[in-house]
Amino acid sequence: MAMAVNEIEALIKAALPDARVAIEDLAGDGDHYAATIVSEAFRGKSRVQQHQIVYAALRGRMGGELHALALQTSAPEQESPR
């Protein structure tokens, strides 16, 4: 059973309410997605830690309902003082 884009986004936003989330269905099959997620929760965290936060948000669906998710994660860019 595949996951819908809106379901993936809802799970991520439930765990990271400030997140900007963009998800692309890579193969049109509902199983292979790429997600770009920007959240303050990622600031100061390694890439591995950032991805672990996203996997935790998906509540065990990776490898089951959600077969593949390519992640790009980052903290928001800080504005330069003026």
Buried (B, 14 or more C-beta within 10 A) or exposed (E): EEBEBEBBBEBBBEBBEEBEBEBEBEEEEBBBBBBBBBBEBBEEBEEEEBBEBBBEBBEEBBEEBBBEBEBEBBBEEEEEEE
